[in-house]
């Protein structure tokens, strides 16, 4: 007899528990979606531009290094060519800003000078 009295009450408890579980699950899912959206927004608008900026800086450093290496190589090649031509004791024409001068090694002039 005690079971008949308790059974209607027990029938309602699982429905209330199911409602509570649904509410808790719904709140959890909504919270998860909100937190995930905030994190993705933070990453997209804050972190990603910083990462891209750092990559651009590294790229510029590499490009500047390559330019510097190329400039050094060009300078060395030009000086080497001047030395190679001046050893021949012939005038070496050097042009800069539409002005040309002829360089001659001083050793060549000293060889030609009467003693």
Secondary structure, DSSP 4 states (H G I P E B T S, - for coil): -HHHHHHHHHHHHHHHHHHHHHHHHHHHHHHHHHHHHHHHHHIIIIIHHHHHHHHHHHHHHHHHHHHHHHHHHHHHHHHHHHHHHHTTTS-EEEEETTEEEEE--HHHHHHHS--
